[in-house]
């Protein structure tokens, strides 16, 4: 009997919690509590050390392949835009 009563009380508590959910206000409250999690990261700026210059970018294989693909896409897009601009 006690086990059954406890089970029903637990279910009632869960049901009341679900009924009291307000998605919009809960979302707003959550975002206010953790603002850093929803901000874009700060821009990384290269800071040279004793006159260092960036001459070559290197990366590990998976990242390098993605960078090369993106570079080629940007070059293609730039070529297309130049042609459109000249027309």
N, C-alpha and C positions, 0 to 999 in steps of 0.2 A: 504493500500500500504506500509506504513512504517513498519507495523508488518510483512508483507511478506518479505520485504527487510531485516529486522533484522534477521528473521529466516534463510534466505539464507546465510547471512553473518556468522551467528553462525555455520551453517552446513559446510560452506567453511573452517572456522577456525578449526573445529574438523577434517575435512578431511585432511587438511594440517598437523595437528599434528600427525594423524595416519600415513600419508605417510612419515613423518620425523622420525618415530620410528626406532631405530637401536637396536635390542634386545641384541646383544653381548656387544656393547659399553655401552648401558644403564645399563645392569646388572653389568658390571665391575665398572662403576661409582657409582652405588648404593652400591656395596659391599665396595668400598673404602670410601664412606661417612659414613657407619655404620659398621666398622670392628668388634666391640664387639658383635654384634648380630649373627655373623657367626663363632664365635670361640667356641670350646668346653669349658665347665665350668672348673674352676680350681679344682684340686683334693682336697677333704676334708680330712684333716689329724686330727686325734684325738689328742687333747692336754689335757693331764691330769691336774687335779687341786689338788695340795697337795697330790700326790701319788695315785690318783684315778686309778682304773683298770677297764677295760671293762670285765665283767663276763657274762652279759646277754644282749641280744638285744631285745627290745620290740617295738612293733608298733601297730597302730590301725588296726582293723579287716581287711579292704580291702587290706591294704599294707602287713599285716602279712600273709594273705593267699597267696599273690603273692610271698613273700619272701620264704615261706615254699615250694611252688611249684618249684621255682628256685633252692632252696637248694637241693631238691630231684633230680632234673634234673642233677645238678652238681655232686651229689654223684653217680648217675647212670653212668654218662659219665666217671667219675674217675675210677669206677670199671671196666668198659669196657676197658679203656685205660690200666689199670694195667694188665688185662688178655691178651690183645694184646701184651703188652710189654714183658710179661713172655713167651709167645709163641715164 
